[in-house]
Amino acid sequence: MVTAARGHTGLRPVTIAAGVFAVLLLMAAATPTLVLEYVALAAVGWASISFIARGNSTLQLNSAPNMRGRVMALWAIAFQGRPRLEDL
């Protein structure tokens, strides 16, 4: 809700969200205790959702209406990877 309420889209907010996500992931990897790991992973989850929401919004708002479906399909493949041949 915080990410949606801010309403900023564009390359800079997406880049900042990706950087915060990366730093929090590194911090989570280096935590010495389980309690700190839980806190770090909660922060990683927030940063992940923030990055995905900002990236998704930026792509949808900046792509041409007739190309939006194709752009979002490529965005989905970038996150999910190549589909298996058995799934096709």
All heavy atoms as an XYZ file, in Angstrom:
651
protein
N       0.829     -1.194      0.000
C       0.000      0.000      0.000
C       0.870      1.253      0.000
O       0.505      2.246     -0.613
C      -0.925     -0.007      1.213
C      -1.917     -1.161      1.215
S      -2.930     -1.165     -0.233
C      -4.325     -0.298      0.320
N       1.991      1.189      0.696
C       2.893      2.341      0.730
C       3.432      2.627     -0.670
O       3.477      3.771     -1.114
C       4.046      2.092      1.727
C       5.088      3.194      1.644
C       3.510      1.976      3.137
N       3.820      1.576     -1.366
C       4.353      1.747     -2.720
C       3.295      2.320     -3.652
O       3.573      3.215     -4.450
C       4.849      0.401     -3.260
O       5.853     -0.095     -2.377
C       5.425      0.535     -4.645
N       2.083      1.833     -3.574
C       1.003      2.324     -4.447
C       0.617      3.757     -4.101
O       0.304      4.546     -4.987
C      -0.209      1.415     -4.327
N       0.663      4.104     -2.830
C       0.262      5.440     -2.409
C       1.257      6.507     -2.847
O       0.880      7.647     -3.084
C       0.094      5.487     -0.898
N       2.523      6.137     -2.979
C       3.535      7.124     -3.375
C       3.336      7.560     -4.813
O       3.527      8.723     -5.134
C       4.927      6.558     -3.181
C       5.200      6.346     -1.689
C       6.599      6.080     -1.415
N       7.391      7.273     -1.731
C       8.683      7.311     -1.622
N       9.334      6.256     -1.237
N       9.344      8.407     -1.912
N       2.992      6.644     -5.703
C       2.629      6.994     -7.058
C       3.764      7.404     -7.973
O       3.519      7.955     -9.024
N       4.997      7.175     -7.602
C       6.120      7.538     -8.467
C       6.484      6.365     -9.358
O       6.686      5.262     -8.888
C       7.352      7.928     -7.631
C       7.142      9.145     -6.814
N       7.406      9.188     -5.465
C       6.682     10.373     -7.134
C       7.133     10.386     -5.011
N       6.680     11.125     -6.005
N       6.553      6.627    -10.648
C       7.008      5.615    -11.585
C       8.120      6.210    -12.431
O       8.319      7.414    -12.451
C       5.877      5.134    -12.511
O       5.416      6.245    -13.268
C       4.741      4.514    -11.744
N       8.825      5.364    -13.104
C       9.916      5.805    -13.951
C      11.172      5.010    -13.661
O      11.202      4.128    -12.789
N      12.218      5.324    -14.376
C      13.457      4.573    -14.256
C      14.136      4.778    -12.903
O      14.642      3.829    -12.309
C      14.408      4.961    -15.394
C      15.705      4.174    -15.476
C      15.416      2.688    -15.646
C      16.568      4.682    -16.614
N      14.136      6.000    -12.403
C      14.817      6.263    -11.134
C      14.185      5.514     -9.959
O      14.904      4.857     -9.197
C      14.854      7.768    -10.862
C      15.671      8.112     -9.641
C      15.958      9.619     -9.586
N      16.910      9.897     -8.557
C      16.595     10.441     -7.389
N      15.344     10.771     -7.128
N      17.525     10.664     -6.490
N      12.859      5.559     -9.747
C      12.276      4.794     -8.642
C      12.475      3.279     -8.788
O      12.679      2.581     -7.787
C      10.788      5.148     -8.687
C      10.726      6.449     -9.372
C      11.846      6.438    -10.355
N      12.443      2.769    -10.018
C      12.671      1.333    -10.233
C      14.111      0.975     -9.882
O      14.374     -0.042     -9.239
C      12.332      0.928    -11.685
C      12.755     -0.494    -11.966
C      10.849      1.087    -11.937
N      15.053      1.820    -10.282
C      16.458      1.579     -9.988
C      16.724      1.637     -8.487
O      17.454      0.792     -7.938
C      17.345      2.610    -10.716
O      17.040      2.562    -12.106
C      18.805      2.330    -10.511
N      16.134      2.595     -7.806
C      16.296      2.693     -6.353
C      15.695      1.472     -5.670
O      16.300      0.896     -4.759
C      15.666      3.996     -5.830
C      16.485      5.190     -6.312
C      15.568      3.993     -4.314
C      15.833      6.536     -6.058
N      14.505      1.053     -6.104
C      13.872     -0.128     -5.509
C      14.725     -1.376     -5.730
O      14.860     -2.210     -4.837
C      12.473     -0.324     -6.091
N      15.320     -1.512     -6.919
C      16.189     -2.661     -7.189
C      17.430     -2.617     -6.316
O      17.881     -3.654     -5.798
C      16.582     -2.689     -8.669
N      17.999     -1.431     -6.119
C      19.173     -1.296     -5.262
C      18.870     -1.624     -3.814
O      19.650     -2.322     -3.148
N      17.742     -1.136     -3.316
C      17.340     -1.438     -1.935
C      17.098     -2.938     -1.786
O      17.516     -3.547     -0.782
C      16.090     -0.622     -1.549
C      15.502     -1.099     -0.236
C      16.428      0.856     -1.481
N      16.466     -3.541     -2.762
C      16.224     -4.989     -2.738
C      17.544     -5.753     -2.676
O      17.702     -6.678     -1.878
C      15.409     -5.375     -3.970
C      15.117     -6.835     -4.097
C      14.549     -7.558     -3.066
C      15.406     -7.504     -5.271
C      14.263     -8.907     -3.198
C      15.130     -8.850     -5.419
C      14.561     -9.550     -4.375
N      18.516     -5.347     -3.493
C      19.814     -6.034     -3.511
C      20.545     -5.884     -2.188
O      21.104     -6.857     -1.657
C      20.668     -5.491     -4.652
N      20.536     -4.685     -1.618
C      21.222     -4.451     -0.340
C      20.568     -5.263      0.775
O      21.257     -5.878      1.604
C      21.242     -2.945     -0.014
C      21.677     -2.691      1.416
C      22.149     -2.210     -0.982
N      19.246     -5.287      0.800
C      18.554     -6.056      1.835
C      18.796     -7.555      1.680
O      18.889     -8.273      2.684
C      17.063     -5.737      1.823
C      16.704     -4.344      2.349
C      15.219     -4.072      2.146
C      17.078     -4.209      3.808
N      18.896     -8.036      0.449
C      19.226     -9.443      0.234
C      20.612     -9.772      0.777
O      20.814    -10.815      1.409
C      19.170     -9.785     -1.254
C      17.875    -10.365     -1.772
C      17.939    -10.521     -3.287
C      17.551    -11.668     -1.142
N      21.562     -8.892      0.516
C      22.910     -9.104      1.039
C      22.919     -9.068      2.570
O      23.617     -9.865      3.213
C      23.869     -8.057      0.475
C      24.194     -8.200     -1.009
C      24.998     -7.008     -1.493
C      24.939     -9.490     -1.268
N      22.154     -8.163      3.139
C      22.075     -8.095      4.597
C      21.432     -9.360      5.164
O      21.873     -9.873      6.192
C      21.294     -6.858      5.029
C      22.054     -5.571      4.827
S      21.098     -4.084      5.174
C      20.563     -4.366      6.842
N      20.405     -9.856      4.493
C      19.752    -11.084      4.958
C      20.702    -12.268      4.882
O      20.675    -13.155      5.741
C      18.498    -11.359      4.137
N      21.555    -12.279      3.870
C      22.513    -13.377      3.732
C      23.570    -13.352      4.826
O      24.155    -14.388      5.141
C      23.182    -13.323      2.366
N      23.806    -12.186      5.402
C      24.878    -12.046      6.386
C      24.387    -12.024      7.832
O      25.193    -11.840      8.737
C      25.656    -10.771      6.099
N      23.103    -12.200      8.067
C      22.611    -12.126      9.442
C      23.089    -13.323     10.257
O      23.055    -14.459      9.797
C      21.074    -12.060      9.499
O      20.543    -13.171      8.786
C      20.563    -10.775      8.914
N      23.526    -13.068     11.500
C      24.093    -14.149     12.310
C      23.066    -14.975     13.099
O      23.356    -16.098     13.493
C      25.036    -13.415     13.260
C      24.434    -12.056     13.399
C      23.765    -11.760     12.085
N      21.873    -14.429     13.346
C      20.906    -15.153     14.173
C      19.588    -15.312     13.421
O      19.280    -14.570     12.479
C      20.628    -14.403     15.494
O      20.014    -13.150     15.195
C      21.909    -14.187     16.280
N      18.807    -16.264     13.883
C      17.536    -16.558     13.234
C      16.533    -15.410     13.394
O      15.793    -15.097     12.463
C      16.957    -17.863     13.790
C      15.726    -18.412     13.089
C      16.036    -18.690     11.622
C      15.245    -19.668     13.774
N      16.526    -14.775     14.549
C      15.593    -13.667     14.780
C      15.892    -12.506     13.831
O      14.976    -11.934     13.220
C      15.665    -13.201     16.252
C      14.837    -11.953     16.467
C      15.212    -14.307     17.179
N      17.167    -12.165     13.678
C      17.529    -11.112     12.733
C      17.227    -11.523     11.298
O      16.879    -10.691     10.465
C      19.001    -10.749     12.880
C      19.390     -9.985     14.143
C      20.894     -9.789     14.202
C      18.665     -8.655     14.195
N      17.354    -12.813     11.008
C      17.035    -13.301      9.658
C      15.558    -13.115      9.342
O      15.202    -12.722      8.233
C      17.413    -14.772      9.525
C      17.194    -15.346      8.156
C      18.138    -14.769      7.111
O      19.223    -14.304      7.455
O      17.762    -14.783      5.928
N      14.699    -13.367     10.311
C      13.265    -13.155     10.103
C      12.968    -11.687      9.795
O      12.190    -11.364      8.892
C      12.454    -13.595     11.314
C      12.357    -15.086     11.496
C      12.267    -15.630     12.759
C      12.345    -15.942     10.407
C      12.171    -17.005     12.940
C      12.254    -17.309     10.567
C      12.164    -17.837     11.840
O      12.070    -19.182     12.013
N      13.591    -10.788     10.542
C      13.400     -9.357     10.312
C      13.931     -8.972      8.927
O      13.277     -8.236      8.174
C      14.091     -8.534     11.423
C      14.055     -7.054     11.106
C      13.442     -8.815     12.774
N      15.111     -9.471      8.601
C      15.712     -9.154      7.304
C      14.862     -9.696      6.159
O      14.686     -9.024      5.139
C      17.126     -9.711      7.233
N      14.319    -10.896      6.301
C      13.499    -11.469      5.235
C      12.169    -10.742      5.076
O      11.639    -10.654      3.969
C      13.279    -12.961      5.475
C      14.499    -13.836      5.207
C      14.201    -15.296      5.521
C      14.987    -13.689      3.784
N      11.629    -10.215      6.165
C      10.425     -9.387      6.043
C      10.733     -8.131      5.234
O       9.944     -7.722      4.363
C       9.895     -9.024      7.420
N      11.891     -7.527      5.477
C      12.297     -6.346      4.721
C      12.563     -6.706      3.256
O      12.229     -5.943      2.350
C      13.536     -5.714      5.349
N      13.147     -7.870      3.012
C      13.396     -8.333      1.640
C      12.073     -8.532      0.907
O      11.940     -8.171     -0.263
C      14.238     -9.631      1.637
C      14.218    -10.294      0.275
C      15.658     -9.339      2.054
N      11.098     -9.085      1.587
C       9.779     -9.276      0.976
C       9.143     -7.958      0.587
O       8.588     -7.816     -0.510
N       9.232     -6.960      1.469
C       8.695     -5.641      1.153
C       9.419     -5.041     -0.047
O       8.784     -4.492     -0.954
C       8.820     -4.714      2.361
C       8.498     -3.300      2.014
C       7.256     -2.747      1.896
C       9.428     -2.275      1.672
N       7.365     -1.434      1.510
C       8.691     -1.117      1.367
C      10.808     -2.220      1.604
C       9.293      0.073      1.014
C      11.399     -1.029      1.238
C      10.660      0.091      0.949
N      10.745     -5.137     -0.063
C      11.523     -4.572     -1.166
C      11.220     -5.283     -2.481
O      11.168     -4.652     -3.543
C      13.016     -4.651     -0.849
N      11.011     -6.581     -2.428
C      10.682     -7.346     -3.627
C       9.343     -6.896     -4.213
O       9.240     -6.647     -5.421
C      10.641     -8.836     -3.297
O      10.153     -9.574     -4.378
N       8.343     -6.777     -3.378
C       7.024     -6.333     -3.838
C       7.098     -4.906     -4.372
O       6.492     -4.578     -5.400
C       5.992     -6.447     -2.703
C       5.795     -7.907     -2.314
C       4.673     -5.798     -3.083
C       5.260     -8.782     -3.408
N       7.865     -4.062     -3.698
C       8.020     -2.682     -4.148
C       8.668     -2.625     -5.522
O       8.210     -1.886     -6.412
C       8.855     -1.902     -3.137
O       9.080     -0.592     -3.569
N       9.726     -3.397     -5.728
C      10.408     -3.414     -7.023
C       9.488     -3.929     -8.125
O       9.397     -3.330     -9.203
C      11.669     -4.267     -6.940
C      12.286     -4.561     -8.272
C      12.830     -3.549     -9.038
C      12.306     -5.848     -8.772
C      13.391     -3.807    -10.279
C      12.862     -6.130    -10.002
C      13.411     -5.101    -10.755
N       8.794     -5.014     -7.880
C       7.914     -5.595     -8.894
C       6.765     -4.636     -9.228
O       6.421     -4.445    -10.397
C       7.391     -6.974     -8.439
C       8.544     -7.977     -8.415
C       6.268     -7.459     -9.340
C       8.195     -9.293     -7.757
N       6.177     -4.019     -8.208
C       5.065     -3.091     -8.447
C       5.522     -1.860     -9.221
O       4.851     -1.414    -10.156
C       4.447     -2.674     -7.119
N       6.680     -1.317     -8.860
C       7.179     -0.136     -9.565
C       7.555     -0.475    -11.007
O       7.268      0.284    -11.934
C       8.372      0.458     -8.843
C       7.999      1.147     -7.567
C       9.225      1.676     -6.861
N       8.938      2.038     -5.502
C       8.458      3.209     -5.124
N       8.203      4.115     -6.027
N       8.230      3.465     -3.859
N       8.205     -1.611    -11.203
C       8.570     -2.016    -12.557
C       7.354     -2.278    -13.427
O       7.294     -1.848    -14.586
N       6.383     -2.965    -12.865
C       5.154     -3.267    -13.591
C       4.413     -1.982    -13.969
O       3.983     -1.807    -15.117
C       4.272     -4.163    -12.715
C       3.174     -4.834    -13.475
O       2.981     -4.592    -14.649
N       2.437     -5.681    -12.799
N       4.275     -1.074    -13.023
C       3.577      0.189    -13.292
C       4.304      1.018    -14.337
O       3.684      1.593    -15.234
C       3.456      1.003    -12.006
O       2.705      0.305    -11.059
N       5.623      1.081    -14.221
C       6.403      1.870    -15.173
C       6.263      1.323    -16.582
O       6.063      2.084    -17.538
C       7.881      1.890    -14.749
O       7.969      2.493    -13.451
C       8.727      2.679    -15.718
N       6.335      0.009    -16.714
C       6.196     -0.583    -18.048
C       4.814     -0.345    -18.632
O       4.679     -0.001    -19.807
C       6.471     -2.083    -17.990
C       7.929     -2.486    -17.946
C       8.053     -3.980    -17.772
C       8.634     -2.044    -19.200
N       3.784     -0.521    -17.833
C       2.430     -0.352    -18.361
C       2.118      1.094    -18.720
O       1.441      1.359    -19.714
C       1.412     -0.874    -17.351
C       1.409     -2.371    -17.266
C       0.264     -2.898    -16.439
O      -0.764     -2.261    -16.314
N       0.441     -4.077    -15.876
N       2.622      2.019    -17.931
C       2.331      3.428    -18.204
C       3.157      3.990    -19.352
O       2.739      4.957    -19.999
C       2.556      4.259    -16.938
C       1.546      4.018    -15.822
C       1.970      4.758    -14.565
C       0.149      4.442    -16.256
N       4.323      3.416    -19.623
C       5.203      3.964    -20.651
C       5.150      3.220    -21.980
O       5.783      3.649    -22.944
C       6.645      4.008    -20.151
C       6.822      5.031    -19.056
O       6.154      6.055    -19.046
N       7.700      4.755    -18.120
N       4.435      2.114    -22.054
C       4.364      1.388    -23.321
C       3.128      1.839    -24.103
O       2.142      2.301    -23.541
C       4.312     -0.120    -23.080
O       3.187     -0.470    -22.320
N       3.229      1.689    -25.402
C       2.104      2.046    -26.271
C       0.938      1.090    -26.002
O       1.153     -0.091    -25.737
C       2.532      1.953    -27.735
N      -0.291      1.579    -26.042
C      -1.433      0.722    -25.736
C      -1.512     -0.544    -26.587
O      -1.873     -1.602    -26.081
C      -2.640      1.623    -25.991
C      -2.136      3.005    -25.799
C      -0.706      2.972    -26.276
N      -1.146     -0.465    -27.861
C      -1.245     -1.654    -28.706
C      -0.085     -2.621    -28.481
O      -0.124     -3.745    -28.972
C      -1.324     -1.253    -30.182
C      -0.083     -0.511    -30.640
O       0.630      0.088    -29.844
N       0.145     -0.527    -31.933
N       0.942     -2.219    -27.741
C       2.086     -3.084    -27.454
C       2.132     -3.534    -25.996
O       3.001     -4.305    -25.605
C       3.391     -2.352    -27.780
C       3.520     -1.966    -29.227
S       3.526     -3.382    -30.320
C       5.178     -3.928    -30.120
N       1.203     -3.084    -25.181
C       1.242     -3.327    -23.739
C       1.221     -4.818    -23.394
O       1.963     -5.283    -22.533
C       0.080     -2.615    -23.069
C       0.236     -2.521    -21.575
C      -0.739     -1.546    -20.977
N      -0.363     -0.197    -21.415
C      -1.224      0.767    -21.649
N      -2.505      0.563    -21.510
N      -0.812      1.954    -22.026
N       0.416     -5.589    -24.073
C       0.355     -7.026    -23.803
C       1.667     -7.720    -24.112
O       2.127     -8.581    -23.353
N       2.303     -7.349    -25.204
C       3.588     -7.952    -25.573
C       4.670     -7.568    -24.575
O       5.501     -8.389    -24.186
C       3.978     -7.513    -26.977
C       3.052     -8.065    -28.034
C       3.460     -7.569    -29.414
N       2.545     -8.120    -30.394
C       1.717     -7.385    -31.115
N       1.689     -6.081    -30.955
N       0.910     -7.955    -31.981
N       4.661     -6.309    -24.166
C       5.653     -5.846    -23.197
C       5.484     -6.579    -21.874
O       6.464     -7.026    -21.260
C       5.545     -4.315    -23.006
C       6.375     -3.840    -21.833
C       5.954     -3.595    -24.272
N       4.255     -6.741    -21.427
C       4.022     -7.415    -20.149
C       4.334     -8.908    -20.244
O       4.752     -9.517    -19.255
C       2.579     -7.184    -19.676
C       2.282     -5.717    -19.370
S       3.555     -4.873    -18.392
C       3.481     -5.785    -16.879
N       4.167     -9.495    -21.423
C       4.546    -10.900    -21.606
C       6.055    -11.053    -21.473
O       6.541    -11.996    -20.828
C       4.080    -11.404    -22.969
N       6.819    -10.131    -22.037
C       8.274    -10.180    -21.892
C       8.696     -9.938    -20.446
O       9.643    -10.543    -19.953
C       8.931     -9.157    -22.819
C       8.864     -9.488    -24.301
C       9.403     -8.329    -25.125
C       9.625    -10.763    -24.599
N       7.991     -9.049    -19.748
C       8.258     -8.795    -18.329
C       8.028    -10.072    -17.519
O       8.838    -10.417    -16.653
C       7.354     -7.664    -17.856
C       7.375     -7.346    -16.398
C       6.423     -7.649    -15.486
C       8.390     -6.628    -15.680
N       6.773     -7.171    -14.256
C       7.975     -6.535    -14.343
C       9.603     -6.049    -16.047
C       8.737     -5.896    -13.367
C      10.349     -5.422    -15.070
C       9.916     -5.346    -13.753
N       6.969    -10.775    -17.811
C       6.678    -12.026    -17.095
C       7.736    -13.081    -17.381
O       8.180    -13.797    -16.476
C       5.291    -12.538    -17.474
N       8.170    -13.183    -18.618
C       9.211    -14.160    -18.961
C      10.526    -13.799    -18.292
O      11.278    -14.678    -17.872
C       9.359    -14.270    -20.491
C       8.152    -15.014    -21.048
C      10.643    -14.979    -20.876
C       8.127    -15.124    -22.538
N      10.812    -12.516    -18.150
C      12.044    -12.097    -17.485
C      12.069    -12.567    -16.033
O      13.122    -12.919    -15.503
C      12.181    -10.577    -17.544
N      10.923    -12.615    -15.378
C      10.870    -13.064    -13.989
C      10.731    -14.574    -13.853
O      11.231    -15.162    -12.912
C       9.717    -12.376    -13.245
C      10.118    -11.058    -12.702
C       9.799     -9.900    -13.369
C      10.841    -10.966    -11.527
C      10.182     -8.674    -12.890
C      11.235     -9.747    -11.029
C      10.902     -8.599    -11.713
N      10.037    -15.216    -14.773
C       9.764    -16.642    -14.647
C      10.749    -17.492    -15.411
O      10.864    -18.685    -15.159
C       8.358    -16.953    -15.136
C       7.303    -16.309    -14.282
C       5.919    -16.494    -14.867
O       5.765    -17.052    -15.939
N       4.926    -16.008    -14.168
N      11.429    -16.934    -16.360
C      12.365    -17.701    -17.160
C      11.683    -18.344    -18.352
O      10.493    -18.174    -18.607
N      12.457    -19.117    -19.086
C      11.947    -19.788    -20.283
C      10.987    -20.902    -19.889
O      11.267    -21.693    -18.997
C      13.126    -20.377    -21.066
C      12.733    -21.014    -22.371
C      13.927    -21.671    -23.033
N      14.403    -22.845    -22.330
C      13.841    -24.045    -22.437
N      12.783    -24.236    -23.180
N      14.348    -25.073    -21.795
N       9.835    -20.996    -20.542
C       8.918    -22.093    -20.223
C       9.493    -23.434    -20.672
O      10.241    -23.520    -21.628
C       7.649    -21.756    -21.022
C       8.115    -20.850    -22.104
C       9.310    -20.125    -21.581
N       9.143    -24.463    -19.932
C       9.583    -25.803    -20.305
C       8.807    -26.272    -21.534
O       7.674    -25.874    -21.757
C       9.341    -26.779    -19.164
C      10.119    -26.429    -17.927
C       9.897    -27.409    -16.829
N       8.475    -27.730    -16.701
C       7.978    -28.590    -15.824
N       8.769    -29.223    -15.004
N       6.702    -28.825    -15.773
N       9.428    -27.110    -22.325
C       8.755    -27.618    -23.536
C       7.521    -28.434    -23.170
O       6.551    -28.460    -23.915
C       9.731    -28.463    -24.350
C      10.875    -27.686    -25.002
C      11.806    -28.658    -25.721
C      10.340    -26.662    -25.968
N       7.532    -29.073    -22.017
C       6.362    -29.878    -21.595
C       5.160    -29.002    -21.309
O       4.021    -29.453    -21.368
C       6.694    -30.685    -20.333
C       7.790    -31.703    -20.518
C       9.181    -31.103    -20.295
O       9.326    -30.189    -19.479
O      10.117    -31.558    -20.967
N       5.397    -27.727    -20.951
C       4.301    -26.826    -20.615
C       3.651    -26.201    -21.838
O       2.584    -25.608    -21.747
C       4.792    -25.709    -19.692
C       5.216    -26.233    -18.334
O       4.788    -27.343    -17.971
O       6.007    -25.555    -17.657
N       4.312    -26.289    -22.978
C       3.772    -25.645    -24.182
C       2.712    -26.446    -24.840
O       2.344    -27.453    -24.808
C       4.885    -25.356    -25.181
C       5.923    -24.371    -24.690
C       7.023    -24.211    -25.738
C       5.287    -23.010    -24.435
